[in-house]
Amino acid sequence: MASSAVTPSTSFLVDKKDVGFSALCTQHSFPCSAQVSKKMVSKKIVSVMAPQQSERKPSTTGAVKTGMTMTEKILARASERAQLIPGDNVWVNVDILMTHDVCGPGSIGIFKKEFGKNAKVWDREKIVIIPDHYIFTTDERANRNVDILRDFCTEQNIKYFYDIKDLGNFKIFESDKLTLQANPDYKGVCHVALAQEGHCRPGEVLLGTDSHTCTAGAFGQFATGIGNTDAGFVLGTGKLLLKVPPTLRFVMDGEMPDYLLAKDLILQIIGEISVAGATYKAMEFVGSTVESLTDKTSVPYEPVYSDGQARYLSEYRFDISKLEPLVAKPHSPDNRALARECKDVKIDRVYIGSCTGGKTEDFMAAAKVFLASGKKVKVPTFLVPATQKVWMDIYSLPVPGSVGKLVRRYLRKLVVIHLRAPVAVLVCVSTTNRNFPGRMGHKEGQIYLASPYTAAASALTGFVTDPREFLQ
Amino acid sequence: MAAAAAFSTPSTFNLSSATQNPNFPSLPALSSSFKLAPSIANSPIHPFKSLKLNRSTRFVSAAASSPSAATSSASAATTFHGLCYVVGDNIDTDQIIPAEYLTLVPSNPDEYEKLGSYALIGLPASYQTRFVEPGETKTKYSIVIGGDNFGCGSSREHAPVALGAAGVAAVVAESYARIFFRNSVATGEVYPLESEGRLCEECTTGDVVTIELRESDCKLINHTSGKEYKLKPIGDAGPVIEAGGIFAYARKAGMIPSRDA
């Protein structure tokens, strides 16, 4: 369900590379995890229990007194402990550390100050550095920050540095030629790039200097955001002191209607628990599947599942078949409302993009609505693919459910950046992650968070619009 | 002052304690951190430390002016004293330090100061009193009082750093977002304290307050209203803050070698 963001119909052209990270873990700041299995994407969504582990090493059966959630198991493995309970503070071995152009320079500064100018990072292959926030700009400081990253990567021989050098040319290719021209290393938004490049693996611990690092939990790993000082510490030691969080369990039952996307589900959840509802907790989603990762990474991995008798702080159950398209009204992601109840809200802009809403499926979804309507949008609509790969997909793939109608016919003028450009908007419908005051530039700007379906529908009418107006 | 850790490195945070700045716990555990002094003596943060001192002595009744408070004693108290600035719930990182200022690198001294000048500049117009006056780099409010979920949003360490650089010593909020709380503890920039109940509804911007942290109890005294409020103990973050931040704590725990090694 979550792995096929647009529709579970088998006629949908699923790019296996992009399936999976459209899952439900878009909640900010909170580590989250999802069940991983190699099952095919099924049309009917049912609630499934985590499979019991059939084999247990003898050395662990005596020590394991209670079942653990997958979060507890991942952290136990990473801290080399047999048993962990929520609240334990443990030194965890980090599998991947990610940083970008905003927090990388600060983290590097702290690393050098604390470990010495000539210190070496703990593992040159476990650090992924992705410039993505302030790119394609004339701002000197922003460009200097990418230079700082480059110098550090050269000095430390960092294996994964997705560099940007030609700032004058943001185009990946010219019109129909799908060859990379300038910036062949540049990937785009860090969270999507991490997944696309195969750095997200089940069972591992991934830390990133970005609050939406928890997105990678969709791959069944423990992923969360940290600050510069913690990152500086990890750079030198490959470890971090983490407090084991308790787990909230979210069970999604019922068949996913074809007018809902993962965004609607997470807005439903945030509306339920509030923006602080999962502070210091792991969110475990049951019922989602992720396609096999064999074509993404050659590094061996081992999926982790929660024990049958694992203890959860609380459990929430949702009947997905009964949900309707949602928005989060200004100025908080938990200010939940039905899209159809906001139909009188006149809007000035629509934004489809960012780490949250800039994946291939999101543009497929938008194109589907535009195709169904056949009309032009009534307000300026910004389409911002998260990565170059997404951009290439948009240029080559057909609209789902159609023949010969390429997505790129419906989407124009795409730019690959992470942070939304500051715009003095009045009212905007956006597929991004937060709508706190000033999030999109103007303090008084009114931001309605929504799914790509809802955003596209709203662009067509000039008002906040339930996508069923076009999809049914 | 917590903000004296000019480069947001917890080890330097220790240097300024006890001898120059009495606002830190004068616990025996800190003595181990003084070993770090020689290796940092030549660091360029010294000029910044004296800047902080000058600022704190402007508050006549500030603890800084009574050096006797700096010495270790059995019932040692960490105190913060000054004017408070009151904000509401869900003060997210975009309000604390808007995204447009994130090209400033906190470990760079000039940019550190600049970050301070932009602290809380993202608050909506409904906040009529500016936190940092235009043209200034420091605030006159050394204590921020907030509601629920303070510091929610981004992982940007620029948020607690901006507050610390501006001169905030402590934040007293009903609850914190995880990463902001962690960053405050790791950097030592601001002391993240939790109130019992909604102090943001009890205090007004400009009230003169004192915070006293003792092992036995923690409280906030509002001199303007004459009321006292209980604060929650620092909890798990205690050992890390007491050590002086994540690096100092790790050295103490033997996880990483000391700087001199």
Chai-1 contact restraints between the chains, C-beta under 6 A:
chainA,res_idxA,chainB,res_idxB,connection_type,confidence,min_distance_angstrom,max_distance_angstrom,comment,restraint_id
A,S29,B,A177,contact,1.0,0.0,6.0,A-B,restraint_1
A,S29,B,R178,contact,1.0,0.0,6.0,A-B,restraint_2
A,S29,B,I179,contact,1.0,0.0,6.0,A-B,restraint_3
A,V102,B,L102,contact,1.0,0.0,6.0,A-B,restraint_4
A,P105,B,V105,contact,1.0,0.0,6.0,A-B,restraint_5
A,G106,B,V105,contact,1.0,0.0,6.0,A-B,restraint_6
A,G106,B,P106,contact,1.0,0.0,6.0,A-B,restraint_7
A,G106,B,S107,contact,1.0,0.0,6.0,A-B,restraint_8
A,G109,B,S107,contact,1.0,0.0,6.0,A-B,restraint_9
A,I110,B,S107,contact,1.0,0.0,6.0,A-B,restraint_10
A,K113,B,T9,contact,1.0,0.0,6.0,A-B,restraint_11
A,E114,B,F247,contact,1.0,0.0,6.0,A-B,restraint_12
A,Y134,B,T103,contact,1.0,0.0,6.0,A-B,restraint_13
A,R141,B,T103,contact,1.0,0.0,6.0,A-B,restraint_14
A,A142,B,T103,contact,1.0,0.0,6.0,A-B,restraint_15
A,T209,B,S155,contact,1.0,0.0,6.0,A-B,restraint_16
A,D210,B,S155,contact,1.0,0.0,6.0,A-B,restraint_17
A,S211,B,S154,contact,1.0,0.0,6.0,A-B,restraint_18
A,S211,B,S155,contact,1.0,0.0,6.0,A-B,restraint_19
A,G225,B,S155,contact,1.0,0.0,6.0,A-B,restraint_20
A,G225,B,I179,contact,1.0,0.0,6.0,A-B,restraint_21
A,G227,B,S155,contact,1.0,0.0,6.0,A-B,restraint_22
A,G227,B,E157,contact,1.0,0.0,6.0,A-B,restraint_23
A,G227,B,N183,contact,1.0,0.0,6.0,A-B,restraint_24
A,N228,B,E157,contact,1.0,0.0,6.0,A-B,restraint_25
A,T229,B,A186,contact,1.0,0.0,6.0,A-B,restraint_26
A,T229,B,T187,contact,1.0,0.0,6.0,A-B,restraint_27
A,D230,B,A186,contact,1.0,0.0,6.0,A-B,restraint_28
A,F233,B,I246,contact,1.0,0.0,6.0,A-B,restraint_29
A,T237,B,I256,contact,1.0,0.0,6.0,A-B,restraint_30
A,A276,B,N149,contact,1.0,0.0,6.0,A-B,restraint_31
A,T279,B,R178,contact,1.0,0.0,6.0,A-B,restraint_32
A,Y280,B,R178,contact,1.0,0.0,6.0,A-B,restraint_33
A,L419,B,A99,contact,1.0,0.0,6.0,A-B,restraint_34
A,F436,B,D92,contact,1.0,0.0,6.0,A-B,restraint_35
A,F436,B,D94,contact,1.0,0.0,6.0,A-B,restraint_36
A,P437,B,P124,contact,1.0,0.0,6.0,A-B,restraint_37
A,G438,B,D94,contact,1.0,0.0,6.0,A-B,restraint_38
A,G438,B,P98,contact,1.0,0.0,6.0,A-B,restraint_39
A,G438,B,G122,contact,1.0,0.0,6.0,A-B,restraint_40
A,R439,B,D94,contact,1.0,0.0,6.0,A-B,restraint_41
A,K443,B,P124,contact,1.0,0.0,6.0,A-B,restraint_42
